[in-house]
């Protein structure tokens, strides 16, 4: 029957009842799917209100083998490891594995701009959306940032533009790529989940691998990991760089940001703005702005829309504010500035934050470790920070344990380092040692899962603690 969704009448199992799982549990019944949700947590732990999900069957507290009975599709939420035995069984039984992002891309009537990278993807995604909106389009912003978007499908029009952040967890399962796909950078991350750097890179590469010859790829040209994926680009290639003049894309020349080639409305190089017009701190954010210029300037290549001109880019860039929990100034108190960079869930992000400050720092680091190397980050931190507060519980998977061992080997004295068991204790210690002119920087370098649901909850707690000082 015409108009029926491919999942109509099919049994679909949703693994994981977080943000993505909840969105799927609401959307799947609207297309006629028979939905089962399974999660290792209990209904109480999930704060489940079953009446909000009519017709959905729940199997909670574990994943029994019978959860796959009759299933035609299994949708895996981002936080669910793909090596679960029950998912291995699904593969062996020939059951298709998918996720909310894949289902959305397959059905979205509007062109999609997809953005990924080891760092900077949320800021870039948000800025791209603001530039496109400033150009007069109706924009749908979501994916790994905020709204999963799948529930918005009935409201999206073919004339709209979708701007979507994609994580390695989402891309790991995907066999579809957006019309405009940007890969900002590739550095070791999430090795606790992917196991090896090769598997992590393979997941990220999916954003490019399934494009068509008429699509556009945007690569970070200063990053060796991103640049190395040039051979798999299927369509038009654009680049962005802080150090090189690129023929197609965006680059920096002196203190100016320019677009050129396909990213320029008439193919000639054009100045977008001066660096000091960017309201974001740090060289890494200059790279994010260049990426956004390359992406939006090239819309006309893969999308039947005019590329955005430099004047519109400049207007949006000047108005853009830092995204929450990303080097966000929380408060100034007694000439001490408190900064929330809770998004720093890897040492690489911590290094970017450290490079953004010349002021004396009191640095708060901790959280859960992702099996990433810490030696370089600690060496730089010791050069940049007047005092380091290491917070969090002890344990093999804890940043605090790894970092304290490194500091001990380096024979760093107690006058440079404090140990705290919690973020609250760390904030109080930072308040004790901070001096006028200092920046107290929460840039943990580890994930929040040791004590919080996510980095946003950790950042919000930091805000609350600082507001009470």
C-alpha positions in Angstrom: 0.0 0.0 0.0 1.4 3.4 -1.0 2.7 5.6 1.8 3.4 2.8 4.3 6.7 3.0 6.1 9.1 0.1 5.6 8.8 -0.6 9.4 5.0 -0.7 9.4 3.8 -4.0 10.9 7.4 -5.0 11.8 8.6 -5.8 15.2 11.4 -3.4 16.2 13.4 -3.7 19.4 14.9 -0.6 20.9 18.0 -1.2 23.1 18.6 1.5 25.6 16.0 4.0 27.0 18.0 7.2 27.1 17.3 10.3 25.0 17.5 8.5 21.7 15.6 5.4 22.9 12.7 7.5 24.2 12.5 9.4 20.9 12.3 6.1 19.0 9.7 4.7 21.4 7.5 7.7 20.6 8.1 7.8 16.8 8.1 4.1 15.8 4.4 3.4 16.8 3.4 6.4 14.6 4.6 4.5 11.5 2.9 1.3 12.5 5.9 -0.6 14.0 5.4 -3.0 16.9 7.8 -1.7 19.5 9.7 -3.4 22.4 12.1 -1.4 24.5 14.7 -3.2 26.6 17.1 -1.7 29.1 19.4 -3.1 31.8 18.0 -0.6 34.3 14.7 -0.9 36.1 11.5 1.2 35.6 12.3 3.1 38.8 15.9 3.9 37.7 14.5 5.1 34.3 11.7 7.1 35.9 9.5 5.4 33.4 5.9 6.6 32.9 4.4 3.8 30.8 1.3 5.8 29.9 3.4 8.2 27.8 4.3 5.2 25.5 1.0 3.5 24.6 1.4 0.2 22.9 5.1 -0.1 23.7 6.2 -3.3 25.4 9.0 -2.9 28.0 11.5 -5.6 29.0 13.7 -4.0 31.8 16.4 -5.1 34.2 18.3 -7.1 31.5 18.2 -8.4 27.9 16.8 -12.0 27.9 17.3 -14.0 24.7 13.6 -13.9 23.9 13.7 -10.1 23.4 14.7 -10.9 19.8 11.8 -13.2 19.1 10.2 -12.1 15.8 12.3 -8.9 15.6 13.0 -7.5 12.1 15.1 -4.6 13.2 17.1 -3.7 16.3 17.7 0.0 17.1 20.7 0.6 19.4 21.0 3.8 21.4 24.4 5.5 21.4 25.3 4.5 25.0 24.7 0.8 24.4 27.9 -1.2 23.5 27.6 -3.2 20.3 29.5 -6.2 21.8 26.6 -7.1 24.0 26.0 -10.9 23.6 22.3 -10.3 22.7 23.4 -7.9 19.9 25.9 -10.5 18.7 23.0 -13.0 18.5 20.9 -10.5 16.5 23.7 -10.2 13.9 24.0 -14.0 13.6 20.2 -14.2 13.2 20.4 -11.7 10.3 18.4 -9.0 12.2 19.2 -5.5 10.9 20.9 -3.2 13.3 20.1 0.5 13.1 19.7 3.6 15.2 17.7 6.9 15.3 20.1 8.8 13.1 20.1 6.1 10.3 16.3 5.9 10.3 16.1 9.7 10.2 18.6 10.1 7.3 16.7 7.4 5.3 13.4 9.3 5.6 14.2 13.0 5.9 12.6 15.0 3.1 15.0 18.0 3.6 18.7 18.1 2.8 21.0 17.2 5.7 24.3 18.7 6.8 26.1 16.3 9.0 29.1 17.2 11.2 31.4 14.9 13.3 34.9 15.1 14.8 36.8 14.2 17.9 36.4 17.8 19.2 34.5 20.9 18.3 31.5 19.3 16.6 28.9 20.8 18.9 30.2 24.3 18.5 30.5 23.9 14.8 27.1 22.4 14.4 25.4 25.2 16.4 27.2 27.9 14.4 26.4 26.3 11.1 22.7 26.2 12.1 22.9 29.9 13.1 24.5 30.9 9.8 21.9 29.0 7.8 19.1 30.5 9.8 20.6 33.9 9.3 20.5 33.2 5.6 16.7 32.9 5.8 16.1 29.2 5.9 14.1 27.2 8.4 16.6 25.1 10.3 16.2 21.9 12.2 19.1 21.4 14.7 19.7 18.1 16.4 21.2 14.6 16.4 23.9 14.2 19.0 23.2 17.8 20.1 19.9 18.1 22.0 17.0 16.8 20.0 17.4 13.4 18.3 15.2 14.8 15.4 13.4 11.5 14.6 10.2 12.7 16.2 10.3 15.9 14.1 10.1 14.0 10.8 6.4 14.8 10.1 7.0 18.5 10.6 10.1 18.8 8.3 9.5 20.3 4.9 11.6 19.7 1.8 12.5 23.4 1.7 14.0 23.3 5.2 17.6 22.5 6.1 18.7 20.0 8.7 21.9 20.5 10.6 22.9 17.3 12.5 25.7 16.5 14.9 26.8 12.8 14.6 28.8 10.9 17.2 31.1 7.9 16.6 28.5 5.8 18.5 25.8 6.8 16.0 28.1 6.5 12.9 29.3 3.1 14.0 26.1 1.5 12.7 25.3 3.8 9.8 25.2 2.9 6.1 23.9 6.3 5.0 25.7 9.6 4.8 24.4 13.2 4.7 24.5 15.3 1.5 27.1 17.6 3.1 29.4 15.8 5.5 32.1 17.5 7.6 34.8 15.6 9.5 36.6 18.2 11.6 39.4 16.2 13.2 40.3 12.7 14.3 42.3 12.1 17.5 42.2 9.1 19.9 38.8 9.1 21.8 36.3 6.7 23.1 38.8 3.8 23.0 37.0 2.4 26.1 34.1 1.8 23.8 35.6 1.2 20.3 38.6 -0.9 21.6 41.1 0.3 19.0 41.9 3.6 17.2 41.3 1.8 13.9 37.7 0.9 14.9 37.1 4.5 16.1 38.4 5.9 12.8 36.2 3.4 10.8 33.1 4.6 12.7 33.8 8.2 12.0 34.6 7.5 8.3 31.0 6.3 7.8 30.0 10.0 7.5 31.8 10.1 4.2 31.8 6.5 3.0 28.2 6.4 1.8 28.0 9.7 0.0 27.3 10.1 -3.7 29.3 11.8 -6.4 27.0 14.8 -6.2 27.6 15.2 -2.4 30.1 17.3 -0.6 32.7 16.4 2.0 34.5 19.0 4.2 37.7 18.0 5.9 39.9 19.6 8.5 43.1 20.1 6.6 45.3 20.9 9.6 44.5 17.6 11.2 46.4 14.5 9.9 43.6 12.1 10.9 40.9 14.0 9.0 43.1 14.7 6.0 44.1 11.0 5.7 40.5 10.2 4.8 40.7 12.2 1.5 41.0 9.0 -0.5 37.5 7.8 0.5 35.7 11.0 -0.4 33.0 10.1 -2.9 32.0 13.6 -4.1 33.3 17.2 -4.0 36.0 17.9 -1.5 36.4 21.1 0.5 38.8 21.9 3.3 39.4 24.4 6.0 42.7 25.4 7.5 44.3 27.9 9.9 47.7 27.5 8.3 47.3 26.9 4.5 45.5 28.8 1.8 43.0 26.3 0.3 41.6 26.6 -3.2 38.2 25.2 -2.1 36.9 26.0 1.4 37.9 28.4 4.1 41.3 29.5 5.5 43.0 32.1 7.6 45.4 34.7 6.2 47.0 36.9 8.8 44.2 37.9 11.1 41.4 37.4 8.5 39.1 34.5 7.8 38.4 33.9 4.1 36.3 31.6 1.9 37.3 30.6 -1.6 36.3 28.4 -4.5 33.1 26.5 -4.1 32.6 28.0 -0.6 32.6 31.5 -2.1 29.5 32.8 -3.7 31.4 33.8 -6.9 34.4 31.4 -6.5 36.9 34.2 -5.7 38.5 34.5 -2.2 36.4 36.8 0.1 37.1 38.0 3.6 34.5 36.8 6.1 35.7 38.5 9.2 38.6 39.4 11.4 39.7 37.0 14.1 38.9 39.4 16.9 35.3 39.5 15.7 34.9 35.9 16.9 33.4 35.8 20.4 34.9 32.4 21.2 38.2 31.9 22.9 41.0 29.7 21.5 42.6 28.7 18.2 40.5 25.5 18.2 37.4 27.7 18.0 38.9 29.6 15.0 39.1 26.3 13.3 35.5 25.6 14.2 34.4 28.9 12.6 36.4 28.2 9.5 34.7 24.8 9.3 31.3 26.5 9.6 32.2 28.9 6.8 33.3 26.1 4.4 30.2 24.1 5.1 27.7 26.9 4.7 29.5 28.4 1.7 29.3 25.1 -0.2 25.6 24.5 0.3 24.9 25.1 -3.4 27.1 22.2 -4.4 25.2 19.3 -2.9 22.0 21.1 -1.9 19.8 23.0 -4.4 20.2 26.2 -2.4 22.5 29.2 -2.9 25.7 29.1 -0.9 25.7 31.5 2.0 27.7 34.7 1.3 30.5 36.2 3.5 28.3 39.1 4.9 25.7 36.6 6.3 28.5 34.5 7.7 30.1 37.5 9.5 26.7 38.6 10.9 26.1 35.2 12.4 29.7 34.7 13.7 29.6 38.1 15.5 26.4 37.2 17.2 27.3 33.6 18.1 27.8 32.9 21.8 29.6 29.9 23.4 27.6 26.7 23.8 26.9 25.7 27.3 29.6 23.8 29.2 32.2 24.7 26.6 34.7 27.2 28.0 31.7 29.0 29.5 32.4 31.8 31.9 30.2 31.1 34.9 31.1 33.9 37.3 33.8 36.4 38.3 34.3 36.6 42.1 37.0 38.6 43.9 38.8 39.1 40.6 38.8 35.3 40.0 37.1 34.0 36.8 35.3 30.6 37.0 35.1 28.7 33.7 32.9 25.7 32.9 34.5 23.4 30.3 32.7 20.2 31.4 32.6 19.1 27.7 36.3 18.3 28.0 35.9 14.5 28.3 39.3 13.6 26.8 42.9 14.9 27.3 42.9 16.4 23.8 40.0 18.7 24.8 41.8 19.7 28.0 44.9 20.6 25.9 42.7 22.9 23.7 41.4 24.6 26.7 44.8 25.1 28.3 46.1 26.6 25.0 43.3 29.2 25.2 44.5 30.9 28.4 47.5 33.1 29.2 46.2 33.9 32.7 47.3 31.9 35.8 45.1 28.8 36.1 43.7 26.7 38.8 42.8 23.6 36.9 40.2 21.0 38.0 40.6 17.6 36.3 39.0 14.2 37.0 36.2 11.9 36.0 36.2 8.4 34.3 39.1 7.5 32.1 38.6 6.4 28.4 41.9 4.5 28.2 43.5 7.5 26.6 47.2 8.7 27.2 47.6 11.5 29.8 51.3 12.2 30.0 51.4 15.1 27.5 48.3 16.8 28.9 49.8 16.7 32.5 53.1 18.1 31.3 51.3 21.0 29.6 49.0 21.4 32.6 52.0 21.8 34.9 53.4 24.5 32.6 50.1 26.4 32.4 48.5 25.9 35.8 49.6 27.4 39.1 47.6 24.7 40.9 45.9 21.5 39.9 43.0 20.0 41.8 42.4 16.3 40.9 38.9 15.1 41.8 37.0 11.8 41.7 37.1 8.4 43.3 40.0 6.0 43.0 39.9 3.0 40.7 41.4 1.5 37.6 39.0 3.4 35.3 39.4 6.7 37.1 41.3 9.7 35.8 42.3 10.6 39.4 44.2 7.4 39.8 46.0 7.6 36.5 46.9 11.3 37.0 48.0 11.0 40.6 50.4 8.2 39.6 51.8 10.4 36.8 52.3 13.4 39.1 53.9 11.1 41.7 56.5 9.9 39.1 57.1 13.5 38.1 57.7 14.3 41.8 55.2 17.2 41.8 54.9 18.7 45.3 51.7 19.2 47.3 52.0 22.9 46.8 51.1 22.4 43.2 48.5 19.6 43.5 45.4 19.0 45.7 43.4 15.8 45.8 39.6 15.9 46.2 37.0 13.1 46.3 34.2 15.0 44.7 33.6 18.0 42.4 32.1 19.9 45.4 35.3 19.3 47.4 37.4 20.4 44.3 35.5 23.7 44.0 36.0 24.5 47.6 39.7 23.7 47.4 40.0 25.8 44.2 38.4 28.8 46.0 41.0 28.4 48.8 44.0 28.5 46.5 42.8 30.9 43.8 44.2 34.4 43.7 43.1 37.7 42.1 43.7 37.4 38.3 43.4 33.6 38.3 41.1 31.6 36.1 39.6 28.5 37.8 39.0 26.1 34.9 36.9 23.0 35.1 38.3 21.0 32.1 38.2 17.5 33.5 39.7 15.5 30.6 37.6 12.5 31.7 33.9 11.5 31.2 31.3 12.3 33.8 29.9 8.8 34.1 31.7 8.1 37.4 29.3 10.5 39.2 26.9 12.1 36.7 24.5 11.2 33.9 26.5 13.2 31.4 28.9 16.2 31.0 26.0 18.6 31.1 24.8 17.4 34.5 28.4 17.8 35.7 28.7 21.3 34.3 25.4 22.3 35.8 26.5 21.1 39.2 29.7 23.1 38.8 27.6 26.2 38.1 25.5 25.6 41.2 28.6 25.1 43.4 30.3 28.3 42.1 27.1 30.4 42.4 27.1 29.5 46.2 30.6 30.6 46.9 
